[in-house]
Amino acid sequence: MADEEDDIILSELDDEELVLQMHDDLYDGLKEEITEAVNILLERGWQPYDILTKALVEGMRIVGIDFRDGILFVPEVLLAANSMKAGMAILKPLLAETGAPRLGKMVIGTVKGDIHDIGKNLVSMMMEGAGFEVLDLGINNPVENYIEALESEEPDILGMSALLTTTMPYMKVVIDTMVEKGMRDDYVVLVGGAPLNEEFGKAIGADAYCRDAAVAVETAKEFMARRHNQMATA
Amino acid sequence: MTNALTRLLETRDWLLADGATGTNLFNMGLMSGDAPELWNADEPAKIRALYDGAVNAGSDLFLTNSFGGNASRLKLHDAQNRVLELNRISAEIAREAADASGRDIVVAGSVGPTGDIMEPVGTLSHARAVEMFEEAGRGLLDGGADVLWVETISAEEEMRAAAEAFANLDAPWCGTMSFDTAGRTMMGVTSTRLAEFMATLPKPPLAFGANCGTGASDLLRTMLGMADAAGEGANLIAKGNAGIPKYVDGHIHYDGTPELMADYAVLARDCGAKIIGGCCGTMPDHLRHMRAALEDTPRGPRPTLETIVEKLGDFSSASDGTGEDANAAPRRERRRRRA
């Protein structure tokens, strides 16, 4: 469907059109176009934080909804997230300079014995896309890795992923260790992975099971909002 | 070329496959996070007991303990150089168990996914995937596997890579995908799509179908879609989980009873499946009930979705992306399509 008249010159679009176009381009996973559009908005004097929230985060929110609803699947979301990342690479140093607000921080990793990082990477990228700071521990993490990262990074949230029935019980090992060390309640623990479900999350003592990356972002936001409220009233 | 599976498929109306590997090994003391494949060398008696569990429960076919036996997965345990050895032993023990049974039992060499995402979305090249699958398959054939059996695949590219590897080995093979995301695989493949592309492979599988996924109900809906797309004569495989996982007293327990799995097995046959087994949570007791039900229950009409829900419980999603839903998916209204 590549008609001549469909060719769009990004720099010729007005701000509103361009932001909407960016939502479409994120949806289509068009990395170069996202990079170009971020630069155009910067040249037009946009604040990095506004580009992040209005163009990128909003675009990924739409991707997240269609992923949640079974319209988009992992390959499309990965391409979208990669495009988002390309835009973020430009904005990140600028955001740090301008002291833009931070939603929260997450440490995330796939548990010991498990190589799968598709779901975890999606969560990582969508969380970053939503404005969280994320430290990704990668795959095959023994409990020591998690504890060490929690102690040194002091995140708000711990995310654990497992894609195998042979590795999912290991999440409980991590949570039990946190309890033993008296640090469980200092963190929101979110778990996810294909063989898990809500009941399993509850049974092992996690705060929530997240069905997919979009749900993970929503859940993380909810917990952060609750935390802030608690702090305000305390 | 005839082999044990072809012969059974020709002479039998249905075949009972096996159940869970991981769930059974946990019960024998496997620790979460450890590689089950290392037990082929370190705990051969337990692996034999795993196989005997399926054999004695009446399985006509069982899978070897080699699901994670590929270079990418074994690398986690620094055992990436032991693919051939561990897979060979898994098949050797299986061969002994099958031959000792006195029945015609098929040893199916289990080949699981690499765990990597393939190009262009991910980093794993087609050539490297084929190489890894070939190595995994070679070890299994060396140990005496009758067929290679690739399972729990979510990407079409990965299934194609496995198919090419098995063709290179000139090995008969079967393949199943895991439909766990709104009725599709994680990568978006529908049941009908699987049936379509499997039929067009240069060396098609002897049988194909679905394993694992979400629950018995979902798996049967998948079967219905696949049977429609595959048409008469295709050998379909149904290997569903025994319910959903629950955490009880420090271990994982699946909530599907043997009675439920017996209903599932009969319905799976009515849906058009020829090779019927379980996946996670399916223990020998489940298999015994499934076998008895398949033997004692006459074939019924193709079940409706309502019948499936009534007997096995609700689906996890409203649609599975096939049939009328295939084109009716609410696509986002676009501004302009880019060149």
Chai-1 contact restraints between the chains, C-beta under 6 A:
chainA,res_idxA,chainB,res_idxB,connection_type,confidence,min_distance_angstrom,max_distance_angstrom,comment,restraint_id
A,M1,B,R337,contact,1.0,0.0,6.0,A-B,restraint_1
A,A2,B,A339,contact,1.0,0.0,6.0,A-B,restraint_2
A,D6,B,R336,contact,1.0,0.0,6.0,A-B,restraint_3
A,D6,B,R337,contact,1.0,0.0,6.0,A-B,restraint_4
A,D6,B,A339,contact,1.0,0.0,6.0,A-B,restraint_5
A,D7,B,A339,contact,1.0,0.0,6.0,A-B,restraint_6
A,D24,B,R335,contact,1.0,0.0,6.0,A-B,restraint_7
A,G70,B,A182,contact,1.0,0.0,6.0,A-B,restraint_8
A,I71,B,A329,contact,1.0,0.0,6.0,A-B,restraint_9
A,F73,B,M187,contact,1.0,0.0,6.0,A-B,restraint_10
A,F73,B,G188,contact,1.0,0.0,6.0,A-B,restraint_11
A,V74,B,M186,contact,1.0,0.0,6.0,A-B,restraint_12
A,V74,B,M187,contact,1.0,0.0,6.0,A-B,restraint_13
A,P75,B,V121,contact,1.0,0.0,6.0,A-B,restraint_14
A,P75,B,M187,contact,1.0,0.0,6.0,A-B,restraint_15
A,L78,B,V121,contact,1.0,0.0,6.0,A-B,restraint_16
A,K112,B,G33,contact,1.0,0.0,6.0,A-B,restraint_17
A,G113,B,G33,contact,1.0,0.0,6.0,A-B,restraint_18
A,I115,B,R73,contact,1.0,0.0,6.0,A-B,restraint_19
A,I115,B,L76,contact,1.0,0.0,6.0,A-B,restraint_20
A,I115,B,G115,contact,1.0,0.0,6.0,A-B,restraint_21
A,H116,B,G115,contact,1.0,0.0,6.0,A-B,restraint_22
A,I118,B,I117,contact,1.0,0.0,6.0,A-B,restraint_23
A,N140,B,L76,contact,1.0,0.0,6.0,A-B,restraint_24
A,T165,B,G22,contact,1.0,0.0,6.0,A-B,restraint_25
A,T165,B,C280,contact,1.0,0.0,6.0,A-B,restraint_26
A,T166,B,G22,contact,1.0,0.0,6.0,A-B,restraint_27
A,T167,B,S32,contact,1.0,0.0,6.0,A-B,restraint_28
A,T167,B,G33,contact,1.0,0.0,6.0,A-B,restraint_29
A,P169,B,S32,contact,1.0,0.0,6.0,A-B,restraint_30
A,P169,B,I252,contact,1.0,0.0,6.0,A-B,restraint_31
A,Y170,B,S32,contact,1.0,0.0,6.0,A-B,restraint_32
A,Y170,B,G33,contact,1.0,0.0,6.0,A-B,restraint_33
A,A194,B,D180,contact,1.0,0.0,6.0,A-B,restraint_34
A,P195,B,P245,contact,1.0,0.0,6.0,A-B,restraint_35
A,N197,B,I244,contact,1.0,0.0,6.0,A-B,restraint_36
A,E199,B,K246,contact,1.0,0.0,6.0,A-B,restraint_37
A,F200,B,P245,contact,1.0,0.0,6.0,A-B,restraint_38
A,F200,B,Y247,contact,1.0,0.0,6.0,A-B,restraint_39
A,A203,B,Y247,contact,1.0,0.0,6.0,A-B,restraint_40
A,I204,B,Y247,contact,1.0,0.0,6.0,A-B,restraint_41
